[in-house]
Amino acid sequence: MSEEFTLTLIKLGFLALLWIFVLSVVSVIRSDMFGARIEAQPSAKPVRSAKRERTAKPARQSRRKRGTPTELVITDGPNAGETVPLNGEPITLGRGNDVTLQLDDDYVSTQHARFVTNGEQWFVEDLGSTNGTYLGGTRVTRATPLASGTPVRLGKTVVELRR
């Protein structure tokens, strides 16, 4: 009788571990497909469509060097035509809710790539994406300097820095 009870407890324990594993796999797949869940909060995204009229520039703007990029433009892919003004802040691209520019591209990770500046030069860095970030035809493995007009591919989306 004691042996049957022990065997039943082992079976139930194994079944519980199996369910915990299945639920954790479902949770990982869900977060990869739909992004991490964050609480709803009002966000003012600096995204505008190329089709919309540009708003008037603020009266006082810091001086930029000639030839310095002023915006990040999506040139190809599902979000083609969208732009983000470059104001010195890092710009994160991906499918998640917590990125600067949310992309509707199934081949882009939740947080895919980031564009950052040191004040003089812009850099692109991959954030550990599954499908990679490509500058020209070369995969980006670390923060890489980026010139204006150079295409950067993330999944099926292509972006460029423009003046």
N, CA and C atoms as an extended XYZ file, in Angstrom:
489
Properties=species:S:1:pos:R:3:atomname:S:1:resname:S:1:resid:I:1 pbc="F F F"
N         0.817       -1.189        0.000 N   MET     1
C         0.000        0.000        0.000 CA  MET     1
C         0.860        1.252        0.000 C   MET     1
N         1.912        1.284        0.788 N   SER     2
C         2.800        2.421        0.874 CA  SER     2
C         3.537        2.648       -0.445 C   SER     2
N         3.883        1.571       -1.133 N   GLU     3
C         4.592        1.689       -2.412 CA  GLU     3
C         3.684        2.299       -3.482 C   GLU     3
N         2.411        1.924       -3.483 N   GLU     4
C         1.460        2.495       -4.440 CA  GLU     4
C         1.269        3.988       -4.186 C   GLU     4
N         1.185        4.358       -2.909 N   PHE     5
C         1.027        5.754       -2.552 CA  PHE     5
C         2.241        6.577       -2.996 C   PHE     5
N         3.430        6.064       -2.776 N   THR     6
C         4.667        6.729       -3.190 CA  THR     6
C         4.709        6.882       -4.703 C   THR     6
N         4.347        5.828       -5.419 N   LEU     7
C         4.342        5.870       -6.882 CA  LEU     7
C         3.324        6.890       -7.401 C   LEU     7
N         2.160        6.974       -6.759 N   THR     8
C         1.154        7.962       -7.151 CA  THR     8
C         1.658        9.378       -6.901 C   THR     8
N         2.317        9.618       -5.769 N   LEU     9
C         2.880       10.936       -5.484 CA  LEU     9
C         3.951       11.316       -6.512 C   LEU     9
N         4.780       10.381       -6.905 N   ILE    10
C         5.810       10.642       -7.919 CA  ILE    10
C         5.145       10.992       -9.248 C   ILE    10
N         4.100       10.262       -9.625 N   LYS    11
C         3.383       10.548      -10.872 CA  LYS    11
C         2.772       11.951      -10.844 C   LYS    11
N         2.114       12.296       -9.738 N   LEU    12
C         1.507       13.617       -9.615 CA  LEU    12
C         2.563       14.724       -9.630 C   LEU    12
N         3.692       14.517       -8.981 N   GLY    13
C         4.789       15.488       -9.000 CA  GLY    13
C         5.333       15.674      -10.401 C   GLY    13
N         5.505       14.580      -11.118 N   PHE    14
C         5.982       14.662      -12.500 CA  PHE    14
C         4.977       15.408      -13.379 C   PHE    14
N         3.684       15.129      -13.183 N   LEU    15
C         2.644       15.806      -13.948 CA  LEU    15
C         2.644       17.312      -13.655 C   LEU    15
N         2.831       17.691      -12.378 N   ALA    16
C         2.892       19.107      -12.008 CA  ALA    16
C         4.096       19.784      -12.662 C   ALA    16
N         5.252       19.144      -12.651 N   LEU    17
C         6.441       19.701      -13.302 CA  LEU    17
C         6.228       19.850      -14.811 C   LEU    17
N         5.566       18.886      -15.414 N   LEU    18
C         5.288       18.945      -16.842 CA  LEU    18
C         4.393       20.145      -17.168 C   LEU    18
N         3.361       20.382      -16.348 N   TRP    19
C         2.477       21.526      -16.577 CA  TRP    19
C         3.203       22.850      -16.369 C   TRP    19
N         4.064       22.924      -15.389 N   ILE    20
C         4.852       24.148      -15.166 CA  ILE    20
C         5.721       24.429      -16.385 C   ILE    20
N         6.346       23.402      -16.941 N   PHE    21
C         7.171       23.566      -18.137 CA  PHE    21
C         6.331       24.047      -19.318 C   PHE    21
N         5.170       23.433      -19.542 N   VAL    22
C         4.306       23.811      -20.664 CA  VAL    22
C         3.848       25.268      -20.519 C   VAL    22
N         3.432       25.665      -19.325 N   LEU    23
C         2.978       27.038      -19.113 CA  LEU    23
C         4.112       28.045      -19.287 C   LEU    23
N         5.322       27.708      -18.871 N   SER    24
C         6.439       28.636      -19.067 CA  SER    24
C         6.795       28.768      -20.544 C   SER    24
N         6.712       27.692      -21.316 N   VAL    25
C         6.963       27.763      -22.764 CA  VAL    25
C         5.904       28.635      -23.432 C   VAL    25
N         4.644       28.466      -23.068 N   VAL    26
C         3.573       29.287      -23.637 CA  VAL    26
C         3.797       30.760      -23.288 C   VAL    26
N         4.229       31.050      -22.072 N   SER    27
C         4.493       32.426      -21.658 CA  SER    27
C         5.615       33.051      -22.473 C   SER    27
N         6.680       32.311      -22.719 N   VAL    28
C         7.806       32.828      -23.514 CA  VAL    28
C         7.367       33.086      -24.951 C   VAL    28
N         6.620       32.174      -25.526 N   ILE    29
C         6.153       32.350      -26.903 CA  ILE    29
C         5.212       33.551      -26.986 C   ILE    29
N         4.332       33.709      -26.010 N   ARG    30
C         3.402       34.834      -25.995 CA  ARG    30
C         4.143       36.165      -25.906 C   ARG    30
N         5.133       36.256      -25.031 N   SER    31
C         5.869       37.523      -24.904 CA  SER    31
C         6.694       37.817      -26.146 C   SER    31
N         7.162       36.802      -26.839 N   ASP    32
C         7.915       37.030      -28.070 CA  ASP    32
C         7.003       37.499      -29.192 C   ASP    32
N         5.796       36.971      -29.236 N   MET    33
C         4.872       37.336      -30.307 CA  MET    33
C         4.209       38.692      -30.070 C   MET    33
N         3.829       38.982      -28.831 N   PHE    34
C         3.049       40.176      -28.544 CA  PHE    34
C         3.800       41.227      -27.750 C   PHE    34
N         5.014       40.975      -27.369 N   GLY    35
C         5.789       41.938      -26.592 CA  GLY    35
C         5.507       41.808      -25.113 C   GLY    35
N         6.333       42.463      -24.330 N   ALA    36
C         6.176       42.419      -22.882 CA  ALA    36
C         4.972       43.257      -22.476 C   ALA    36
N         4.281       42.815      -21.476 N   ARG    37
C         3.103       43.532      -20.993 CA  ARG    37
C         3.571       44.680      -20.110 C   ARG    37
N         3.142       45.882      -20.440 N   ILE    38
C         3.434       47.033      -19.599 CA  ILE    38
C         2.124       47.742      -19.308 C   ILE    38
N         2.100       48.488      -18.206 N   GLU    39
C         0.875       49.175      -17.837 CA  GLU    39
C         0.613       50.303      -18.814 C   GLU    39
N        -0.662       50.528      -19.090 N   ALA    40
C        -1.038       51.589      -20.028 CA  ALA    40
C        -0.705       52.940      -19.421 C   ALA    40
N         0.015       53.734      -20.200 N   GLN    41
C         0.332       55.084      -19.773 CA  GLN    41
C         0.389       55.955      -21.005 C   GLN    41
N        -0.011       57.193      -20.875 N   PRO    42
C         0.001       58.058      -22.055 CA  PRO    42
C         1.424       58.249      -22.542 C   PRO    42
N         1.620       58.094      -23.845 N   SER    43
C         2.949       58.284      -24.405 CA  SER    43
C         2.852       59.200      -25.605 C   SER    43
N         3.767       60.098      -25.677 N   ALA    44
C         3.833       61.013      -26.813 CA  ALA    44
C         4.969       60.541      -27.704 C   ALA    44
N         4.633       59.721      -28.681 N   LYS    45
C         5.663       59.221      -29.589 CA  LYS    45
C         5.991       60.297      -30.616 C   LYS    45
N         7.280       60.500      -30.901 N   PRO    46
C         7.661       61.513      -31.871 CA  PRO    46
C         7.596       60.993      -33.294 C   PRO    46
N         6.608       60.148      -33.589 N   VAL    47
C         6.509       59.546      -34.912 CA  VAL    47
C         5.501       60.336      -35.740 C   VAL    47
N         5.854       60.583      -36.986 N   ARG    48
C         4.904       61.239      -37.871 CA  ARG    48
C         4.988       60.583      -39.232 C   ARG    48
N         3.936       60.654      -39.962 N   SER    49
C         3.893       60.082      -41.293 CA  SER    49
C         4.404       61.105      -42.289 C   SER    49
N         5.030       60.635      -43.350 N   ALA    50
C         5.541       61.524      -44.387 CA  ALA    50
C         4.379       62.203      -45.110 C   ALA    50
N         3.201       61.604      -45.078 N   LYS    51
C         2.039       62.156      -45.772 CA  LYS    51
C         1.458       63.362      -45.030 C   LYS    51
N         1.661       63.410      -43.709 N   ARG    52
C         1.132       64.520      -42.924 CA  ARG    52
C         2.003       65.755      -43.113 C   ARG    52
N         1.394       66.901      -42.880 N   GLU    53
C         2.157       68.138      -42.980 CA  GLU    53
C         3.133       68.224      -41.820 C   GLU    53
N         4.289       68.796      -42.079 N   ARG    54
C         5.261       69.002      -41.010 CA  ARG    54
C         4.810       70.165      -40.150 C   ARG    54
N         5.019       70.025      -38.861 N   THR    55
C         4.654       71.095      -37.949 CA  THR    55
C         5.770       72.132      -37.937 C   THR    55
N         5.419       73.330      -37.494 N   ALA    56
C         6.413       74.400      -37.441 CA  ALA    56
C         7.500       74.028      -36.448 C   ALA    56
N         8.734       74.371      -36.775 N   LYS    57
C         9.861       74.070      -35.890 CA  LYS    57
C         9.819       75.016      -34.701 C   LYS    57
N        10.319       74.575      -33.556 N   PRO    58
C        10.355       75.466      -32.401 CA  PRO    58
C        11.208       76.697      -32.709 C   PRO    58
N        10.871       77.812      -32.066 N   ALA    59
C        11.568       79.063      -32.344 CA  ALA    59
C        13.052       78.971      -31.992 C   ALA    59
N        13.380       78.229      -30.959 N   ARG    60
C        14.762       78.145      -30.518 CA  ARG    60
C        15.238       76.715      -30.653 C   ARG    60
N        16.181       76.468      -31.531 N   GLN    61
C        16.733       75.134      -31.726 CA  GLN    61
C        18.242       75.219      -31.634 C   GLN    61
N        18.852       74.167      -31.089 N   SER    62
C        20.307       74.175      -31.021 CA  SER    62
C        20.874       74.064      -32.429 C   SER    62
N        22.013       74.671      -32.632 N   ARG    63
C        22.631       74.639      -33.955 CA  ARG    63
C        23.214       73.270      -34.231 C   ARG    63
N        23.008       72.800      -35.447 N   ARG    64
C        23.556       71.521      -35.872 CA  ARG    64
C        24.661       71.786      -36.873 C   ARG    64
N        25.617       70.885      -36.898 N   LYS    65
C        26.671       70.993      -37.894 CA  LYS    65
C        26.092       70.692      -39.263 C   LYS    65
N        26.637       71.308      -40.258 N   ARG    66
C        26.185       71.075      -41.620 CA  ARG    66
C        26.453       69.609      -41.989 C   ARG    66
N        25.462       68.964      -42.581 N   GLY    67
C        25.602       67.574      -42.994 CA  GLY    67
C        25.196       66.581      -41.925 C   GLY    67
N        24.831       67.065      -40.732 N   THR    68
C        24.401       66.183      -39.658 CA  THR    68
C        22.987       65.695      -39.942 C   THR    68
N        22.713       64.396      -39.769 N   PRO    69
C        21.352       63.890      -40.011 CA  PRO    69
C        20.351       64.544      -39.062 C   PRO    69
N        19.135       64.743      -39.552 N   THR    70
C        18.086       65.366      -38.743 CA  THR    70
C        16.913       64.436      -38.468 C   THR    70
N        16.810       63.324      -39.227 N   GLU    71
C        15.689       62.411      -39.008 CA  GLU    71
C        16.050       60.988      -39.411 C   GLU    71
N        15.348       60.052      -38.794 N   LEU    72
C        15.447       58.635      -39.142 CA  LEU    72
C        14.203       58.321      -39.959 C   LEU    72
N        14.403       57.793      -41.174 N   VAL    73
C        13.296       57.562      -42.102 CA  VAL    73
C        13.200       56.078      -42.432 C   VAL    73
N        11.991       55.536      -42.405 N   ILE    74
C        11.759       54.158      -42.849 CA  ILE    74
C        11.520       54.228      -44.347 C   ILE    74
N        12.440       53.636      -45.124 N   THR    75
C        12.357       53.730      -46.575 CA  THR    75
C        11.681       52.537      -47.224 C   THR    75
N        11.650       51.390      -46.536 N   ASP    76
C        11.041       50.190      -47.115 CA  ASP    76
C        10.491       49.320      -46.001 C   ASP    76
N         9.407       48.621      -46.278 N   GLY    77
C         8.801       47.725      -45.305 CA  GLY    77
C         7.396       48.175      -44.956 C   GLY    77
N         6.776       47.491      -43.997 N   PRO    78
C         5.386       47.788      -43.642 CA  PRO    78
C         5.157       49.217      -43.134 C   PRO    78
N         6.153       49.839      -42.523 N   ASN    79
C         6.004       51.183      -41.967 CA  ASN    79
C         6.644       52.255      -42.851 C   ASN    79
N         6.850       51.974      -44.137 N   ALA    80
C         7.536       52.907      -45.035 CA  ALA    80
C         6.896       54.294      -44.979 C   ALA    80
N         7.735       55.323      -44.900 N   GLY    81
C         7.274       56.697      -44.870 CA  GLY    81
C         7.272       57.320      -43.492 C   GLY    81
N         7.334       56.528      -42.434 N   GLU    82
C         7.349       57.083      -41.084 CA  GLU    82
C         8.735       57.641      -40.784 C   GLU    82
N         8.770       58.699      -39.981 N   THR    83
C        10.031       59.332      -39.613 CA  THR    83
C        10.072       59.614      -38.120 C   THR    83
N        11.293       59.748      -37.606 N   VAL    84
C        11.513       60.142      -36.219 CA  VAL    84
C        12.570       61.235      -36.245 C   VAL    84
N        12.293       62.407      -35.669 N   PRO    85
C        13.308       63.457      -35.630 CA  PRO    85
C        14.461       63.050      -34.709 C   PRO    85
N        15.671       63.399      -35.104 N   LEU    86
C        16.852       63.102      -34.301 CA  LEU    86
C        17.138       64.286      -33.393 C   LEU    86
N        16.975       64.086      -32.092 N   ASN    87
C        17.207       65.164      -31.139 CA  ASN    87
C        18.315       64.829      -30.150 C   ASN    87
N        19.120       63.813      -30.475 N   GLY    88
C        20.218       63.422      -29.595 CA  GLY    88
C        19.871       62.295      -28.644 C   GLY    88
N        18.595       61.970      -28.517 N   GLU    89
C        18.161       60.878      -27.645 CA  GLU    89
C        18.291       59.547      -28.388 C   GLU    89
N        18.569       58.441      -27.690 N   PRO    90
C        18.600       57.127      -28.348 CA  PRO    90
C        17.233       56.776      -28.933 C   PRO    90
N        17.234       56.108      -30.076 N   ILE    91
C        16.011       55.676      -30.734 CA  ILE    91
C        16.037       54.159      -30.808 C   ILE    91
N        15.030       53.514      -30.222 N   THR    92
C        14.939       52.063      -30.219 CA  THR    92
C        13.843       51.639      -31.187 C   THR    92
N        14.151       50.633      -32.017 N   LEU    93
C        13.185       50.105      -32.975 CA  LEU    93
C        12.874       48.659      -32.635 C   LEU    93
N        11.621       48.255      -32.824 N   GLY    94
C        11.214       46.878      -32.572 CA  GLY    94
C         9.705       46.762      -32.619 C   GLY    94
N         9.213       45.570      -32.230 N   ARG    95
C         7.774       45.324      -32.224 CA  ARG    95
C         7.135       45.604      -30.877 C   ARG    95
N         7.929       45.775      -29.836 N   GLY    96
C         7.402       45.941      -28.486 CA  GLY    96
C         6.723       47.274      -28.272 C   GLY    96
N         6.027       47.387      -27.133 N   ASN    97
C         5.313       48.610      -26.788 CA  ASN    97
C         6.230       49.665      -26.184 C   ASN    97
N         7.419       49.270      -25.738 N   ASP    98
C         8.311       50.188      -25.039 CA  ASP    98
C         9.455       50.699      -25.919 C   ASP    98
N         9.251       50.754      -27.227 N   VAL    99
C        10.284       51.240      -28.143 CA  VAL    99
C         9.901       52.628      -28.652 C   VAL    99
N        10.867       53.349      -29.215 N   THR   100
C        10.592       54.672      -29.761 CA  THR   100
C         9.760       54.576      -31.025 C   THR   100
N        10.103       53.625      -31.888 N   LEU   101
C         9.381       53.453      -33.150 CA  LEU   101
C         8.956       51.993      -33.270 C   LEU   101
N         7.656       51.746      -33.135 N   GLN   102
C         7.117       50.386      -33.177 CA  GLN   102
C         6.905       49.968      -34.629 C   GLN   102
N         7.482       48.827      -35.010 N   LEU   103
C         7.427       48.332      -36.377 CA  LEU   103
C         6.423       47.191      -36.497 C   LEU   103
N         5.706       47.149      -37.616 N   ASP   104
C         4.746       46.083      -37.898 CA  ASP   104
C         5.387       45.041      -38.803 C   ASP   104
N         6.525       44.515      -38.401 N   ASP   105
C         7.303       43.581      -39.205 CA  ASP   105
C         7.490       42.300      -38.398 C   ASP   105
N         6.984       41.174      -38.913 N   ASP   106
C         7.065       39.900      -38.196 CA  ASP   106
C         8.491       39.396      -38.031 C   ASP   106
N         9.431       39.923      -38.800 N   TYR   107
C        10.820       39.472      -38.745 CA  TYR   107
C        11.668       40.349      -37.829 C   TYR   107
N        11.050       41.279      -37.104 N   VAL   108
C        11.735       42.175      -36.186 CA  VAL   108
C        11.451       41.707      -34.765 C   VAL   108
N        12.461       41.755      -33.904 N   SER   109
C        12.310       41.349      -32.507 CA  SER   109
C        11.596       42.435      -31.702 C   SER   109
N        11.218       42.094      -30.481 N   THR   110
C        10.509       43.026      -29.612 CA  THR   110
C        11.327       44.298      -29.404 C   THR   110
N        12.593       44.168      -29.083 N   GLN   111
C        13.541       45.284      -29.068 CA  GLN   111
C        14.670       44.862      -29.989 C   GLN   111
N        14.702       45.401      -31.182 N   HIS   112
C        15.581       44.892      -32.236 CA  HIS   112
C        16.903       45.654      -32.336 C   HIS   112
N        16.834       46.970      -32.505 N   ALA   113
C        18.055       47.760      -32.701 CA  ALA   113
C        17.893       49.135      -32.069 C   ALA   113
N        19.055       49.768      -31.822 N   ARG   114
C        19.050       51.100      -31.227 CA  ARG   114
C        19.998       52.001      -32.010 C   ARG   114
N        19.564       53.239      -32.219 N   PHE   115
C        20.389       54.263      -32.852 CA  PHE   115
C        20.769       55.261      -31.764 C   PHE   115
N        22.070       55.483      -31.571 N   VAL   116
C        22.566       56.381      -30.524 CA  VAL   116
C        23.617       57.312      -31.116 C   VAL   116
N        23.837       58.426      -30.432 N   THR   117
C        24.852       59.368      -30.861 CA  THR   117
C        25.776       59.705      -29.706 C   THR   117
N        26.999       60.085      -30.062 N   ASN   118
C        27.947       60.573      -29.068 CA  ASN   118
C        28.053       62.094      -29.155 C   ASN   118
N        27.163       62.701      -29.918 N   GLY   119
C        27.163       64.137      -30.113 CA  GLY   119
C        27.728       64.545      -31.463 C   GLY   119
N        28.575       63.708      -32.033 N   GLU   120
C        29.185       64.009      -33.329 CA  GLU   120
C        28.832       62.972      -34.383 C   GLU   120
N        28.692       61.718      -33.986 N   GLN   121
C        28.480       60.603      -34.910 CA  GLN   121
C        27.322       59.746      -34.412 C   GLN   121
N        26.517       59.228      -35.355 N   TRP   122
C        25.441       58.307      -35.003 CA  TRP   122
C        25.944       56.876      -35.146 C   TRP   122
N        25.448       55.991      -34.274 N   PHE   123
C        25.818       54.585      -34.278 CA  PHE   123
C        24.550       53.744      -34.290 C   PHE   123
N        24.638       52.543      -34.877 N   VAL   124
C        23.549       51.576      -34.811 CA  VAL   124
C        24.078       50.363      -34.071 C   VAL   124
N        23.250       49.800      -33.190 N   GLU   125
C        23.640       48.591      -32.473 CA  GLU   125
C        22.462       47.630      -32.412 C   GLU   125
N        22.770       46.348      -32.589 N   ASP   126
C        21.759       45.300      -32.509 CA  ASP   126
C        21.537       44.972      -31.042 C   ASP   126
N        20.310       44.749      -30.645 N   LEU   127
C        19.971       44.465      -29.251 CA  LEU   127
C        19.718       42.981      -29.014 C   LEU   127
N        20.506       42.140      -29.681 N   GLY   128
C        20.350       40.694      -29.506 CA  GLY   128
C        19.170       40.142      -30.257 C   GLY   128
N        18.857       40.716      -31.396 N   SER   129
C        17.706       40.278      -32.175 CA  SER   129
C        17.937       38.885      -32.758 C   SER   129
N        16.846       38.222      -33.076 N   THR   130
C        16.917       36.872      -33.641 CA  THR   130
C        17.430       36.892      -35.069 C   THR   130
N        16.893       37.795      -35.901 N   ASN   131
C        17.235       37.816      -37.319 CA  ASN   131
C        18.364       38.776      -37.673 C   ASN   131
N        18.847       39.541      -36.727 N   GLY   132
C        19.990       40.408      -36.963 CA  GLY   132
C        19.648       41.755      -37.556 C   GLY   132
N        20.622       42.651      -37.470 N   THR   133
C        20.557       43.993      -38.045 CA  THR   133
C        21.699       44.089      -39.033 C   THR   133
N        21.421       44.610      -40.229 N   TYR   134
C        22.422       44.644      -41.296 CA  TYR   134
C        22.662       46.066      -41.764 C   TYR   134
N        23.921       46.459      -41.806 N   LEU   135
C        24.353       47.755      -42.314 CA  LEU   135
C        24.960       47.493      -43.673 C   LEU   135
N        24.272       47.964      -44.736 N   GLY   136
C        24.679       47.567      -46.079 CA  GLY   136
C        24.375       46.081      -46.197 C   GLY   136
N        25.390       45.247      -46.370 N   GLY   137
C        25.198       43.803      -46.410 CA  GLY   137
C        25.872       43.095      -45.257 C   GLY   137
N        26.400       43.860      -44.292 N   THR   138
C        27.167       43.295      -43.186 CA  THR   138
C        26.340       43.292      -41.905 C   THR   138
N        26.364       42.150      -41.200 N   ARG   139
C        25.616       42.041      -39.942 CA  ARG   139
C        26.297       42.878      -38.862 C   ARG   139
N        25.489       43.621      -38.124 N   VAL   140
C        25.986       44.462      -37.039 CA  VAL   140
C        26.119       43.611      -35.786 C   VAL   140
N        27.340       43.557      -35.221 N   THR   141
C        27.569       42.762      -34.014 CA  THR   141
C        27.902       43.631      -32.816 C   THR   141
N        28.239       44.899      -33.046 N   ARG   142
C        28.507       45.850      -31.974 CA  ARG   142
C        28.122       47.237      -32.482 C   ARG   142
N        28.201       48.242      -31.630 N   ALA   143
C        27.856       49.605      -32.050 CA  ALA   143
C        28.732       49.995      -33.232 C   ALA   143
N        28.098       50.325      -34.356 N   THR   144
C        28.798       50.606      -35.607 CA  THR   144
C        28.452       52.009      -36.087 C   THR   144
N        29.476       52.814      -36.467 N   PRO   145
C        29.200       54.164      -36.974 CA  PRO   145
C        28.311       54.110      -38.213 C   PRO   145
N        27.471       55.122      -38.342 N   LEU   146
C        26.483       55.140      -39.412 CA  LEU   146
C        26.518       56.486      -40.117 C   LEU   146
N        26.662       56.467      -41.437 N   ALA   147
C        26.657       57.700      -42.227 CA  ALA   147
C        25.256       57.958      -42.773 C   ALA   147
N        24.966       59.213      -43.061 N   SER   148
C        23.667       59.571      -43.640 CA  SER   148
C        23.455       58.841      -44.953 C   SER   148
N        22.233       58.344      -45.158 N   GLY   149
C        21.873       57.694      -46.409 CA  GLY   149
C        22.261       56.230      -46.504 C   GLY   149
N        22.933       55.675      -45.506 N   THR   150
C        23.301       54.258      -45.525 CA  THR   150
C        22.105       53.429      -45.064 C   THR   150
N        21.651       52.457      -45.887 N   PRO   151
C        20.492       51.652      -45.481 CA  PRO   151
C        20.834       50.668      -44.366 C   PRO   151
N        19.941       50.586      -43.388 N   VAL   152
C        20.056       49.634      -42.284 CA  VAL   152
C        18.820       48.756      -42.358 C   VAL   152
N        19.030       47.421      -42.450 N   ARG   153
C        17.903       46.493      -42.594 CA  ARG   153
C        17.658       45.758      -41.297 C   ARG   153
N        16.388       45.767      -40.862 N   LEU   154
C        15.918       45.033      -39.688 CA  LEU   154
C        14.740       44.203      -40.156 C   LEU   154
N        14.901       42.919      -40.313 N   GLY   155
C        13.827       42.095      -40.864 CA  GLY   155
C        13.564       42.513      -42.284 C   GLY   155
N        12.317       42.897      -42.596 N   LYS   156
C        11.968       43.373      -43.945 CA  LYS   156
C        11.905       44.895      -44.001 C   LYS   156
N        12.275       45.545      -42.913 N   THR   157
C        12.236       47.000      -42.810 CA  THR   157
C        13.614       47.586      -43.082 C   THR   157
N        13.653       48.669      -43.851 N   VAL   158
C        14.909       49.369      -44.146 CA  VAL   158
C        14.770       50.804      -43.654 C   VAL   158
N        15.756       51.274      -42.870 N   VAL   159
C        15.749       52.638      -42.360 CA  VAL   159
C        17.039       53.348      -42.746 C   VAL   159
N        16.986       54.673      -42.783 N   GLU   160
C        18.156       55.492      -43.113 CA  GLU   160
C        18.146       56.746      -42.259 C   GLU   160
N        19.349       57.259      -41.986 N   LEU   161
C        19.481       58.589      -41.393 CA  LEU   161
C        19.500       59.567      -42.551 C   LEU   161
N        18.751       60.664      -42.456 N   ARG   162
C        18.706       61.663      -43.535 CA  ARG   162
C        18.863       63.056      -42.966 C   ARG   162
N        19.373       63.937      -43.829 N   ARG   163
C        19.567       65.340      -43.455 CA  ARG   163
C        18.301       66.122      -43.621 C   ARG   163
